[in-house]
Amino acid sequence: MGQPGGNGHRNALDNLDLEAFVTTPRVRTPFDYLVVPQFLKPAAQTAIRAVFPISAHGGVEPAAARDPHDALGRMLAGFHDPQITRLFAEKFDIDLDPAALMITLRSRCRLEDGKIHTDSLSKRVTALVYLEPEWPAIGGRLRFLRGSDSLDDMLTEAPPMKGTLLAFRRSDNSWHGHSPYEGVRRIIMLNWMVSPAAARRELRRHAVSAGIKRLLPIKAKG
């Protein structure tokens, strides 16, 4: 993919509304988060959807190295630019290591997904970039929550479409989840982990899990 900060990375960053990211204030209570509509610009959304790999089984898969001429590959390389890590570190007032960035893809939502949780202790900051062109369904809309008891006790909700960015700093009360949905729901997920070793370990776990799922009978539709 080339070296971080190369021309390919810089061109990929043109697909992101970094000004909107910088100027959007983070919400600080009950935990740190922000929502940036159309963080990924419309033309890039369309190009990436056209080549986004769709899993038959759902779940999280590591973002593989891709042809730099592929729209998704260019964007994945762009996210590895140290400038992105620096911007997220400044936004959330936390030290983040570019080498500890883990990027994964999720293409399909399952009915069992979306249960209320806070993310694991190995994650420091999570960012989700949503890729669907429209989202008429009630389910599958991520909600940031005031607590762990109810999806209805929400701070905000965002449909998974049109390049929207949801990002938050992991804490013991960074509750989030969504109501059930089954079908295609394309997401690029960025996680800054506690260390590069933790990122490598988690990526290996996702790779093994995804490989096992490919051997299972296909149940998901849509």
Residue pairs with C-beta under 8 A, 6 or more apart in sequence:
1 8
1 65
1 66
1 68
1 73
1 76
1 77
1 80
2 8
2 9
2 68
2 77
4 80
4 81
4 82
4 98
5 81
5 82
5 83
8 68
8 74
8 77
8 78
9 77
9 78
9 80
9 81
10 81
11 74
11 78
12 74
12 75
12 77
12 78
12 79
12 81
13 78
13 81
13 83
13 84
15 40
15 41
15 43
15 44
15 74
15 75
15 78
16 39
16 40
16 41
16 78
17 36
17 38
17 39
17 40
17 41
18 87
20 36
20 37
20 38
20 39
21 36
21 39
21 87
21 91
21 165
22 87
22 91
24 34
24 35
24 36
25 34
26 32
26 33
26 34
26 91
26 92
27 33
27 34
27 155
27 156
30 146
30 155
30 173
31 144
31 168
31 169
31 171
31 173
31 174
31 175
32 92
32 93
32 168
32 169
32 171
33 144
33 155
33 156
33 166
33 167
33 168
33 169
33 174
34 91
34 165
34 166
34 167
34 168
35 156
35 158
35 164
35 165
35 166
36 164
36 165
36 167
37 162
37 163
37 164
38 162
38 163
38 164
39 129
39 163
39 164
39 165
40 48
40 75
40 129
40 131
40 163
40 165
41 163
42 162
42 163
44 71
44 75
44 163
45 131
45 133
45 162
45 163
46 133
47 71
48 71
48 72
48 75
48 131
48 188
49 131
49 133
49 186
50 71
51 70
51 71
51 72
52 72
52 105
52 107
52 131
52 186
53 61
53 105
53 107
54 107
54 108
54 184
54 186
55 61
55 107
55 108
55 210
55 213
56 108
56 214
56 218
56 220
57 108
57 213
57 214
57 216
57 218
57 219
57 220
58 106
58 107
58 108
58 109
58 110
58 113
58 213
58 220
59 106
59 108
59 110
59 209
59 210
59 213
60 104
60 105
60 106
60 189
60 206
60 209
60 210
61 104
61 105
61 106
61 107
61 206
61 207
61 210
62 103
62 104
62 105
62 203
62 206
62 207
62 210
63 76
63 103
63 104
63 105
63 188
65 73
66 72
66 73
66 76
67 73
68 74
68 77
75 188
76 103
76 188
78 84
79 101
79 103
79 188
79 190
80 98
80 101
80 103
82 98
84 98
84 101
85 96
85 97
85 98
85 101
85 192
88 96
88 125
88 127
88 167
88 192
89 95
89 96
91 167
92 125
92 167
92 169
94 124
94 125
94 169
96 124
96 125
96 192
97 192
97 195
97 196
99 196
99 199
100 124
100 192
100 193
100 194
100 195
100 196
100 198
100 199
101 190
101 191
101 192
101 193
101 199
102 190
102 191
102 192
102 193
102 199
102 202
102 203
103 188
103 189
103 190
103 191
104 189
104 191
104 203
104 206
105 186
105 187
105 188
105 189
106 185
106 186
106 187
106 189
107 184
107 185
107 186
107 187
108 183
108 184
108 185
108 220
108 222
109 139
109 140
109 181
109 182
109 183
109 184
109 185
110 182
110 220
111 180
111 181
111 182
113 178
113 180
113 181
114 139
114 140
114 142
114 177
114 178
114 179
114 180
114 181
115 177
116 145
116 148
116 151
116 175
116 176
116 177
117 175
117 176
117 177
118 148
118 170
118 171
118 172
118 173
118 174
118 175
118 176
119 126
119 170
119 174
119 191
120 170
121 170
121 194
122 193
122 194
122 198
122 202
123 170
123 191
123 192
123 193
123 194
124 169
124 170
124 192
124 193
124 194
125 167
125 168
125 169
125 170
125 191
125 192
126 167
126 168
126 170
126 189
126 190
126 191
126 192
127 165
127 166
127 167
127 189
127 190
127 191
128 142
128 160
128 165
128 166
128 167
128 187
128 188
128 189
128 190
129 163
129 164
129 165
129 187
129 188
129 189
129 190
130 158
130 159
130 160
130 161
130 162
130 163
130 164
130 165
130 166
130 186
130 187
131 160
131 161
131 163
131 186
131 187
131 188
132 159
132 160
132 161
132 162
132 184
132 185
132 186
133 161
133 162
134 161
134 162
135 141
135 159
135 160
135 161
137 181
137 183
138 179
139 178
139 179
139 180
139 181
140 159
140 160
140 178
140 179
140 180
140 181
140 183
140 185
141 157
141 158
141 159
141 160
141 178
141 179
142 157
142 158
142 160
142 166
142 176
142 177
142 178
143 151
143 154
143 155
143 156
143 157
143 176
143 177
143 178
144 154
144 155
144 156
144 157
144 166
144 168
144 174
144 175
144 176
145 151
145 153
145 154
145 155
145 175
145 176
145 177
146 153
146 154
146 155
146 175
147 153
147 173
147 175
148 175
151 177
151 178
151 179
158 164
158 166
160 185
160 186
160 187
168 174
168 176
182 220
182 221
182 222
183 220
183 221
183 222
184 222
191 199
191 202
193 199
193 202
